[in-house]
Structures are given as C-alpha cells and as structure tokens.
Amino acid sequence: MLFSLEFSNAINGFFVYRTTGGVWQDYFYTHTLRPSSDIAIIAIDEHTINTLQATGDQKMLTIPKSKYRDLVEKLEGAGVKGIGFDIIFQNSDPAENEFSQTLDTYDNIVIATMRYDGGKCITDTIGLEETCPGAPRSMYKNTKWGIVDIDTVYSRPTIYDISHTPYQSWKTGTQILMSLPIELAKIGGFRIPNSSNDQVLNPFFGQPYSYPTASFIDVLSMSRVELIANFAGKYILIGESGTLIHDSLVSPVTGTMMDGVELHAHFLDGLLQNKMLSVLETKYLWISIVTISLVTVILYFLLPSYLSPILAIVMMGCILWISRYLYDVERTLVDIFPLFLAGGFLTFPITFIYRFFVVDRERRYIENAFGHYIDPKMVKMIDMEEVDLTLGGEQREVTVFFSDIAGFTTISEALGTRDLFYLMSSYLSRMTDILIREGGTLDKYIGDAVMGFFGAPVTQSDHAIRACRTALEMRKILPGFNQEIVERGMAPIEFRVGIATGDVMVGNIGSSDHFNYTVLGDTVNLASRLEAMGKEYGVWTIISGGTLAQVGDIFAVRELDTIAVKGKTEGVKIYELLGLLGYTTDSAMYETYAQALSLYQTGSYMEARKLWETQVAIDPPSRVMALRCTEVLEGRVHIEDGVYHMTHK
C-alpha cells in the first residue's frame, strides 16, 4: 500500500468534485451541521445594481463608497457584532475619505485583500504590502484586513503570515494577515488554536442560501426597527451574488455553485460554533494504511477464500465507522480513500491474484489429485487446510478395505462384452459411491476388485467403524442390484470383503505427472488375504483383530480362527463381520462355534470336532474347522499355540 496515497491524490485530481466532495464532505457533513442564527449576508445582487443604475448612483459596475459608508452607519447603528466586506476596494473614489473615516470609527470591520503577482491579484498569500496596489492603503491603515482564499472547490481556507509560517506563530507575536472570516471572528473574542498545519477544513452547514440574505439596496432603505430586527448582534458579510462579475465556487456538499460570500459565511460559522475540522496528519495516515494493509493481508491468508469479500466489506465498514467517530468526537477528518484501498479495494484483488496463482497452486494440485477418488467434502477439508498432507508419503494408521466378486472368472466367461461392461460399471459405481460416502478413499480397481482405505488423507478417529459400515451397506444394496441384473438376463452375484487395520505408508507414488495416492505395508497385504480367505471359510466379510479392537462393541462379530498368513510367523485373530450389534440370526449356531473354537485353541481337537460336526450342514466355517481338526489328529496339519499357518495366499 506504499503508493495508495499517491494513487488517491491522482484520483482526487482527476475527479475534483466527487472525491473531494463525495468522500470527505458528502459523507461527513450531510445532515450533521446546522447553520447558526448569528450570521447574515447582505448581497450586492442584480436588484441592487439595477436600482442604482436607474438612479444614476452606479457607474462601470462600481458602487459608490458613499453607499458603503451609509450601509456601515446603518448596520453599526443597529448593533451588529461585526462587518466583513468580501469586496476588494481596489479603486479610489470621491468619497474615499468619508468611507475611511467611517471604517476608522469602528473596530469591528474587516475588508478583503488579495496578493498582486504578475499583473493580477491572486488569493493565496500574505503581507499587506504585497496586496493589490490599486487600493489606497494609506487611507485604511487602521482597518482590519482579511485574505480571501478561493479555489475551484472550496474546502480548505488558508491562514498566512508574512513569514510564510503557520498560524500558530501568531501566538509568539509574528505579524499575521488572517483569512477574512478569522479576522471577523476575532472581533467576537475568537482565539486561534494551535495547529501544525496552515490549512483547516471548512465545514459546511447546508445547501446554498442557508443563511438569511438581504439585498444591499433593500437594507439601505430599511428603518432602524427593521435593521435591529434583522441584524442586531449578528456578524454581517457583504458581497456580490448573482451579478455578472460575482465570484462563485463549487460547494463540496452539493456540487452546485455557491456565492463566495456564503462560503466565507460557512467558514465563519465553523469558527463561531467551534466546528472547524483538522485533517489526520500524514504520518498517522501512513501508519493507518500500513497497519490496515498488514492486518487485512494476514486475514486474507488465514481465512478461507470465500470469506475474503466479506472481510473486505467488514474492513471498509470499520474504516467508515472509525472515520465517523473521529469526525464526531475529535473533529478530525480522515481521507478514507487510501484506507479503502488498504482495506479492500486494492489489497483484496492483489491478494486474491497472488493467492490464486502462488499460494493455492499446490491446493489445486491436491484437489485435482484427490477429486476423483475421495468424497468432495474431504477435498474441501483439504482445501480448508484441516489436514496435514505430505505428498511424499507418511506413516499412518488406517483401515484397508478389499472387496472382490465371487467367481468373477466364470461370470465373465458366460457374459457377452456389452453385458459384462454393464455389470462391472454398475457394480463398481454403486459400491464406490458407498465407500466414498462413508469417507473412504478409493485406491484403485483391480479387475472386479475394489481397494480403498479409511483414515487418509483426512484423519478419521473412527476409520475402522467406517470401513465395517461400508461393508454392511454394500451387502444391504446387493439384493436390489441382483434383482436388476437378473431382469437383464444375468445371474446374481456375491462378493467378499477383507478389512484390516494397522500402520501403513500412505502418499503419492509415481512420477510428478502421473501418480497414484495409495497405501503400502503389511496391513494392505493382510486385508487382501482376508478377502481371499472368505472363500476358504465360506463367509462374506472377514475383519482383523486390529479392526475389532478399533470398533469395540458396535458390531456383531464371531471369532473364526487365529492364522499366520503365508510368509509370516505371527498369528492374527480373524473375525466374521455379521452386522450391527444385536444381530441375532442363528445365535445358537454362533454359540456352538465359539465353544468349539475355545476347545480347539486349548488343543482339545477331538471335542472341538464333535461340536463343529453338529452344524457342518448349515455353517461353512464349522465344516472347515471340523476338517482341520481331523487333519490335525491325523498329523497332516500342525498347530502351534493355536495358530494355523496358511500354506497358500
């Protein structure tokens, strides 16, 4: 934001009214200030000019100073507090002496002056000796003088002294030539406050013609009673209005033209009501810009992208609120345009572009990598940086899931290509939807097999529960799926599931352009073996002891055996997943199996076989275990510590 001030100045220079008036004046002043009743304007208007021309009292657009003298006498007689002439008395007049004597009689009159430079009078500087040379200065040596400072859009009246130092030097005795309204306000006891700036902001108290205005010629004809009623105790400003040569400028409040004399009235009113405004010093503005920029940028990066526009609106709302507070309480105006740039207009698009092309590039890379094989909600969690993802791989506990269609080779040989394609696409689509819906990650398809895992890339404390629930949900939709394919002339199918829980290495494997997010380790091999063992034991879903330890008593299971897969020596308990807790079908059969297994594990093979043989016709695992007991008793199979060592994968 180091260039926001310069950018603001450029904009202000191009849109003179709307930035100066709109940003500062419209917002801060509209419906906040009310004009006082202590100021009145006497206008030298067309009515005055026409009347004087008709009586022969005006020549060359110049009102005789005798008329000004008469006006002063009437006003002073009515008890006005002060008189300010927004008129440059540059030319001499036959009534010069009488007018100057009248001015010297009273100490509450101020007349305007301007500086002479390059052949013209200008309005931006100081000493009396430098003002327009045509005026007979010596005759007004005891009169108060006030600079009239005018610009295209009038908002900052300037206060000058002869040494070009700010007005605070007045307190140390330096000769000063003040702005006309200040000289007039000093008549009423106004003390100039200390300031480090030679400019103050001029407040505006309403639309043009907010102050009582009377025609110059009408005032001359008023009775003393009328004069007292209209002007007693007031500050009177006299100037041109509506004539060919009158000065008028743009009001920052409305954007419409306002007579110069009324602009001075607003300035004077600000002094009298103590409503003058100062501008926040540049150093504090810079501090505010830098602070807002840093805070905004940090928040843009900390918050999700979709909150950035809301943050920009909130920041700008806070800027408006604080600026309004400073205006109401501290009478200090803040240039809110560069603060708006810092709070949103500039920082938001710049930060958004940087974040999109630099910071979020890796996030989009990850989204593209995971978008096809995990739940979109999980992708969002990665997007919101709720997970710690290491692309190169990390060790993590997960639950691995394998499913495979039983007898798929025979099925594929019996189907035509079109039917086989329909079967596979329909089956894989529905099963994958369940896996992803439960929060799993699709690893790969291996022919008709589906491999997935739970607990990565998003950490899930219940990953084992999710895997078991996925298996049960898949079995739940199988009857409906079979009915659908039977109606198409195909045979129903069955599938087996193996689930194992343990530590694996998880991450992207492959090249930088072609990779797969996958898991590697003994747990993966175990899950695959468990799925295959389903065929041997005659069950549809087998889970490992590690998985059971994670799920607790949520599901109904039965212990099948303790095995050591080929190539391993350590035994692993395996369980059949039956359903949710409370599953009661054939409970007597399961109890008999459990009793037999207990005997088997203690080496009582004969007694175990007797129990299993009672239900071999209805329970495939009992048939498998009864046969094994026979093999053990005959010496063909050796059991060590209750562990059966697999001889095949």
N, C-alpha and C positions, 0 to 999 in steps of 0.2 A: 504493500500500500504506500510505498515511498513516493509515488507520483500522484497520489489521489488529490492532494491539494492543488497541484498544477493542473490536473485534469479538471478539477472543479472550477478553477479560475478561467480556464479556456471555455468551459460550458457557460459560465456566468457572462463572459464577454460576448458570447455569440447570442445567447438568449437573455438580453439585458433585463427585460421586464419579468419574464416568467421565473427565472432563477432567483434574481434578487428579490422581486416582489413575492413570487409564489412560494419560494422555500422559506424565506425569512418573514416577510410581512404578512402574507395572507394567513398562514397557519397561526402565527403568534398573536397577531393583532385583532383579527376579525372577532367581533363580539366580546372583546375583553376590556377595552378602554372607552370611557365616555368623556366627551368634552366638558370642560368646566364652564361655569357661567361668569367667569371673571375676565373674559376676553371678548372684544367686539371688533369688527372690521368696518372701516369706512372706505368704500370703494369709489375710485375715480372711474366711473363707467360711462357708457355711451350717453346715458341720460344727462350726466354732468357735462360732458363735452358738448353735446347738442345745445343744452341750455346756455352755457357760457358763450358759445359761438353766436347764438341768437341775440345775446345782449352785448356782443362785441367785447366781452371780457377775456376771450381766449384768442391767441394768435400762434400759428405754427405749432399747434398741438402742445402748447406750453401754458399751464395755468399760472396766472399772476401770483407772485408770492404774497401779495396783499390778501388773496383769498386764503392762502395757507395761514397767514397771520390771524385772520378773522376766525378761522376754524380752531386754531390753538387757543385763542382767547375764550371762545365759547366752551370748548372742552375743559379747559382749566377752571372756568367758572362753574362748571357742572360738577367739579370734584373728581376728575378722573385720577387714577393712580399713576398712570404713565402713558406717554405717547411715543409711538415708534413710526418713523417715516420710512417705508420701503420705497424710497424715491431718491434718485441721485440728483442733487441740486448742482448740476454741472455748469449751468449758465447763469450769468449775472442778470439782475432785474432792477428796475427803477425803485422797487420797494425793498431792496436788499437790506438797507439799514434798519427799516422798521421791523422786518422779519427777524433779523439777527438780534435786535434788541429784545424782541418778544421771547426768542429762544433763550437768551441770556437771563431773562427774568425768572424762568422756571428751571428747576434742576431735575425734572422727570421726563425730559425729552431726549430721544435718540434719533439721529438721522443716519442714513445709509451712505456707505462709500465703497469704492472698488479700486483695485490697483490698476495703474496705467502701464502698459507694456506693449511695445511695438506698434504704437499708433492706435491701440484700442484699450478700452477698460476691461479688465478681467476680474475674476471674483475669487481668487484662490490664495491671497496673501495679506500682508500685514501692515507695515508702518504708515502713519498718516501722511508723511511727506512723499510717499510713493503713490498716493491715490490720484485719481483723475485730476489733471492740472487745471481744468477749466473752471472748477469751483473756486469761489473767493474764500480760501481757507482762513485768511487773517480775520475775516469778519465773524467767523464761527469758532474762534479759538477756545471759548469756554463751553462749547457744546459737546455733548457725548456723541461719539461716532461708533457705528457698528458695521462690520463686514457683512455683505450679503453674499453667501456662498451657494452657487447654483450648479446643478448638474442635470444630465438628461433625465435620470431617475433620481429623485431627491430622497435620500435616506440617511446620509452621513453629513451633518453640518460640521464644518471645520472651525477650530478655535486657534488663533495665531497670536504670536507676539513678534516684536521687531527683531528678535534674535533667532527666530525660527525654532524655538524650543516649545515643548508642550505647555498647555495652560497651567499646569501645576506650578510653573515658575512664577506665576502671578503672586503667589504667597510669599515669595522671597523679595518682592519689590521690583521685579523686571517690568518695564513698561509693556503693556499688552493692548492690542486692539482686538476686542472681542466680536463675536458674531452679534448681529443686531438683537436677536431675541435675548441673548445673555445680558447685554448691556441694559436692556429693558427690564429683565427680571431682577438685576442687581438693584434697581431702583426700589423694589419692594423688599429688599433685605436678603435676596438670594445669595448664598455663599457657594462659590465654585468648589466642588470636591476635588480631592487629589485624584490624579489619573496618570497612567503611564502611556496614554495614547492621546494624540492631538485630535482625535475624532470620537464622537459619541454617536450612538444610533438614535435617530429621531423617531419618537413614537408617533403614531397616527391615531386619532380619536374618532374616526368615522369617515363618511363619504365627503366628497366636496360640498362646500357650503354648510358645514356642520356648525359654524359659529354665526351669531347674529351679524348681519351685514346691512349697512345703510348706505345710501348714495351720498356722495360728497356734497352735492348741491342741495339735497334734502336736509342734511344736517345743518347747513348754513342757514336754512330758513326755519329751523326748529326753535320753539320757545324754550326758555330756561327750564320750565317744568318738564318739557319733553326731553330735554337734554339730560336732566338729572335722572329721569325715569329710565332712560336707555343706556346711559354711560357712567353714572356715578359709581366710583370705586372700582372701575374696570381698567384693564390695560387696553389701549386703543392702538390698532395697527392701521396705517393709512397706505394704500397702494392701488395700483391700476387693476381693473377687472373688466374683461370683455371689450377692451379697446383694440385698435389696430396694432399698437406697439406694446401692449401689456405683456409681461412675462408669465408664462405658464409652463408647467412641467408635469411629467407623468407621476401620478400617485402610486406608490408601491402597493397600496391596499387594493385599489380597484383597477389599476391600469388605465384609468381615464385621466384627462388633463385637469390640473388643479392650479389655480392662480398662485403666483409666487408669494403674494402677501398672506394667503391662507396657509401655505407651507410654513412660513415663519410663525403663524399663529399656533400651529401644531407643535412646533419646536418649543415655543414659549410655554405652552400648556404642559408639555412634558417636564419643563423645569419647575413650574409652579406646583404641579402635582407630585413632584419627585418620582416621575415615571421614566426618566431617561434611562437608556439601556447602554450597557457596555458589551463589547464582543469578547468572547472567550479568547484569551491570549493564545498566540500561535503555538507556543511551546506546549501548552496544555492540550491544544487541539491535536498536535503531533503525538503526544503521549496517548491520547484517547484513540487516535487512529491505529497506532501500533498495537495497543492493548486489545482493542476490539478485533483487529486482524488476527492476532495470535490466538485469542480465545476462540474466535469463530473457526479458524482453520483446524485447530485441535479438535473441536467438537465435530466438525465435518468428518474428520477421520475416525473419531471414536464411535460416532453414531452410525446406524445403518444408512445406506444411500437414500432410501425412500423418505427418511426424516430430514434430509438436508433442506428441501424447500421450506418445510415447516420451521426449521431452525432459522432460516434466513428471514422469514416473516416475523418470528418472535424477536430476533435481534433488532430488526428495524422498528418494531413496536416499542421495544425497550429504549431505543435511541430517542424516539419521539416523546416517550413519557418523561425520560430524564431531561430532555431539552425543554419540555414544557415546564417541568418543575423548576429548572434553573431560571426560566423566564419569569415565572410567577413569584418565586421566593427570592432569588438572588438578583433579579433584574439583569440577567446576563443572557445574551443570545449566542447560540451555538450554530455554526454553519453545518447543518445536518447533512448536506450533500456528500462531502468526503466521508462522513461517518457511515452514510448509507452504502457508499462504495465499499468501505471496510467491512460492514456488517452483512452484506449480501449481494448487492448489485454487481460487484466486481469479484469478491472472494468466492462467491458461490460458483459462477461459471468456470473460473480459473481452477478452483479446487476440484470441481466435478470433472473437468477435462483431464487434469493430472491424475486424479484417482482412477478414471476410466482407462486411460492409456498406460499408466505405470503401475499403480498400486493394485488395481483389480485385475490386472492381466493374468496373474497366477490363479486368482479365484476363478476366472472364466475358464482357464485351462483345466482346473479341477472339476468345474461344473460339466464341461464337455466330456471329461474322463468318466464321471460317475453318472451322468444324466440318464444313461441307457440301462443301468443295472442296479440302481437303488431308488427308493421312494423319493419323489420330488421334495417331500418335506425334509428328508435327510439332506438333500442337496442344499436346501435353504439353511439348514443348521450349519452346514459347512460354510455357506455364503456369509452367515452372520458370525462366523469365527467362533462358534460354540464348541468346536472340536479342534484337537491338536493333530494335524495330519502331517505325517512325514512321508514325502513322496518316495524316498529311497528305501523305505521299509522299517518296521519296528516290531518288537516282540510284544505280543498282547494276548490276553486270554479271550478266546472266542468259543462259540459253539458252531461246529461244522455240520452241514446238512447235506446228505446224499439221498436222492430218490432215483428209482430205476423201474421201468416197466417190466413186469414178469413175462418171460417167454417172448421177448420182442422179436427175436430172430425168426421164430415160427410165424408170428403175426405178420411181419414184413414180407415174408415169402408168400403168404396167402393173399396179400392185397396188391392191387394194381398201384402204379405210381401215383395217380391222382388221389386215390383213397388214402394211401399212405401219407401223402403230403398233408391232406386234410386232417387225418388223425393226429399227426405229430404237431402241426401248427395249433390245432385246437387244444390238445392236451397241454403242450408246453405253455401256451398263452395263459390258460386258466391256472395252472399250478404256479407259474411265475408270478401272476398277479397276487396270489395269496402270500407267497414268500415276501414280495416287496411290501404288500400291505401290512404285514406283521413287522416291518422294519428290517428285513433281511437284505443282504447284498447278493445279487446274482453274480456268481463267479463265472460259470461257463455252462454250456450244454455239451455233453459228451454223448453223441448219438441221441438216444432216448433218455439219457440220464440228466438230471438237474442237480447242479452243485451250487450251494450257497453257503453263506455264513452269517452269523449274528454277532454284534459287538464291535464291528469296524465297518467303515471308517468312523462312525458315530459310536461313542462309548455307551453301552447299554448294560446296566447292572442286572437286568433280567433277560440276558441274551439266551440262556438255556430254556427259560419258560417260553420265550417267543418261538424258538425252534420246535419245541414239542407241540405248541399250539398250532404251528403251521402244519405239522404232520397230521394232526387231528382234523384241521379244517380241510385239508386235501382229501382225506378219506370221506369227509362229510359230503363233498360235492361229487364224489366218484359215481354213486348210483345214478344221479341225474345225467352225468356225462355218458355213462354206459348206455342209458336208455336212448340218448340222442344218436350215438353211433350205431346201435342196433337197428334203429329205424332207417339208417342209411345202408343197412345190409352188412355191417361189420360185427365181429364178435366182441363181447365185452372184454375189458382189460382189468388187470390188477397191477399194483405197483408196491414196491418195498421201500422202506426208508431206514437209513442208518444215521444216528446222531451221536456225536462225541464232543466233549468239552475239554479244553486244555490250552496250553500255551502254543502259539504258532508265530511264525514270521509273516507279517502282513504288509503289503505295499505294492507299488507298481513294478512289474517285471517286464522287460523288453527294451526296445530302443526308445529314443526320445520322441520318435514319431509314431511308433507302433508299440503299444504296451497293453498289459492286462493287469488290473488290480486283483490280486489273488492272495491266497494263503498257502504256506508251506510248513510241513512239520509232521511229527508222528500222529498228532490228533487228526490231521486230514486223512492219513492212511487208515487210521482206526475207524473213522466214520465210513470210509469206503468199504472196509472189511465187514463192518457191522451190517451194512446194507446187503452185502453178498451173503452173509450168514443167515439172513432172514429166510433164504431159500432152504438152507440146511436144517433150520429149526422149525420151518413151516409157519413162520409168523410174518406179519407185515411191517412192524416197526420195532427196531431194537435201539436202545439208548445205552450209553456207557455209564459206569458208576460215577464218573466225574460229572456227568449231566444230572444224574439223580441227586447228587449232593447239592447241586445248584437249585433245583426246582422244589426241593423239600417235599411237603405232602400235598401239593396242589393237584397232582395227577395220580391215577391208579396205575400201579405197575406190578409186575411179578418178576422175581429174580429167576433168570433162566439157567445161568451157568457161570463158572469162572474159567476164563480161557486165556491162553497166551497165543497171540497171532503168530503166524509163521515169521521167523526171524527175530522174535522177541522171547525173552525168558520170564518176564514179569507178568503175573496174572492180572486180568482185568475182569471185574464183575460186569455182566451184561444183563439187561432187563428188557422185558417186553412192555411197550407203552400201550396200555389198554384204553385209557380215556381219562376224563376228569375224575377227581376224587368223588367216590360214591358209585362208581361203575360196579354193578353187582351181577352181571350176567355170568352164569356158571361159577358162582363163588365157591361152591363145593369142590369143583374141579381144580380151581386155583389153590385151595387149601390143601388138597391131596398132593398136588405138585410140590408145594412148599415143604410138606412133611417128608416127602421122598427125597427132595434136594438136601434137606438137613441130614438125613441118614447117609446120603451119598457123600457129603462133604466130610463126614466122620469116618468114612471107609466101610460103612455097612452097605455094601453094594447089593447083597442078596435081598435084604429087607427093602431097600430102595426100589429094586427092580419089581418086587411084588406089588408095591403101591402104584408104580407107573403103569404096570401092565393092566391094572384095573380100568384104565381110561385111554389106552392107546387108540381105540377106535374113534374117539371124539377129540383128542388133543394131540396134534402133531409133535409138540415138544416132548410130551410124555413118551411117545413112541421112540423118538431119537435118544432120549436118556435111558430108556429100558434097554435098547440095543447096545448102548455104550456099556452099561453095567455087565451085559453078557460078554462083551469083548474084554472088559477088564478081568472078569472072573476067568475067562479062557486064556488070559495072558497076552492077548493080541494088542491091547492098549494099556499104557502105563500112566497112572495118575500120580502126580507129585503134589502133596499138600493141597489136594482138592482142585488143582489146576490142570485143565485139559489143554495140551499143546496141539495147536492146529498144524496139520501137515500140508495144507494147501491154502491158497489165498481165497 
